[in-house]
Amino acid sequence: MKQKNEFYLKKILLLIIMGIIIFSLSACSKKGTKNGISKTSKTLQTINKEEKDNSHSQQFDYFCRFTGQAIYSKDEHQIIAIMVNNEPGAIPQSSLNQAEYIYEALIEGGATRIMAIYHHTYPKKVGPIRSARPYFMQIAKSLNAYFVHCGGSPQAYRLFKQNFIPHIDAIYTGGGIFFRTSDRKAPHNLYSSMEKLTAFFDKKGYKMQKTYKTYPLTDEVVNKWISENTKIKITFSGWYYVRYEYDEHKKVYKRFIKEKPHLDKETGAVLTAKNLVIIFAHYDTIKNDDKGRQEVNFSRGEGYVLQMGKTIPITYEFDMENSFIIKDENGQEIKLLKGNTWFEIVPQYGKVKFE
């Protein structure tokens, strides 16, 4: 009986010991699992944070090839060239301050017209939009841009019939893409938005061009310059001229039409240029044209580039593959400062006065 009791006592002790061991192992396992889950959770949080940071960096670590401005990569869209009215009744215009490149050239009657180039900005209101001229179309095509206009000269329509450039003509386009405002009289009140224009070209099945003309960019003036000038007057015709004044604090050229600041209609801000490119071209009045329309030859010539108050004499060539190739006196290609650029296409009889 005594031996039987000892046997049961040993068995109970053995079960107690085994229970303690199992409980200990279970506790260790749970602690290890908890630590493992905690470590895994922290690791996943770190990975997610790094992925989010990388995604954020990728979105902003993208630069407009026209201006060097940091942008969201998704904001880059097809280059769009818009013909903008520059007659007295159309000034001030809307959203010229958001264009990357702006080209100004003489038309009939001594006035000028403007072509604004938009690549990554999305203005809600651009214009007033006016008619096409062949020399603007040539520049737009050399940039692989799509062309936006309202009507055009007979010479321009001949090119459109030849499918010279993808375009949208407000005269023949409905669908609410263009709109007129009541604050001005026609033809100075026709506008559109970048959202509507890009949607139109997407619907037409036009693919975004991946290659286009750009200029090397820099933060400082690196090309050979001959003088420092803070003011410049550009005379296009007997009654029309523009002036630019260099702002040393903002490091931009403020634009004036005659003696009045050229303002943006939407913001009231003075229009400015980081780079000012002046090229002399050969203008001729088209024979037998009842309006005195112009044809312009800018295949090659001379001019100036103004940057940070410095004047750089240039030579240039133009072709449909490379647009304007601009070089300094040493034959080095001009590097543009990061920012927007105004191109002034001045007639051979025009005047440029530095101060």
ABEGO torsion letter per residue (X at the ends): XAAAAAAAAAAAAAAAAAAAAAAAAAAAAAAAAAAAAAAAAAAAAAAAAAAAAAAAAAAABBBBAAAGBBBBAAABBBBBBBBBBABAAAOBBBGAAABABBBBBBBBGGBBBBBBBBAABBBABBOBBBBBBAAAAAAAAAAGBBBBBBEEBAAAAAAAAAGABBBBBAAABBGGABBBBAABBOAAABBBBAAAAAAAAAAAGBBBBABBBBBBBBABBABBBABBBABBBBBABAABBBBBBBBAAAGBBBBBBEABBBBBAAAGBBBBBABBBBBBBBBBBBBGBAAGBBBBBAABEBEBBBBGGBBBBBBBBBBAAAEBBBBBAAGBBBBBBBEBBBBBBBBAABBBBBX
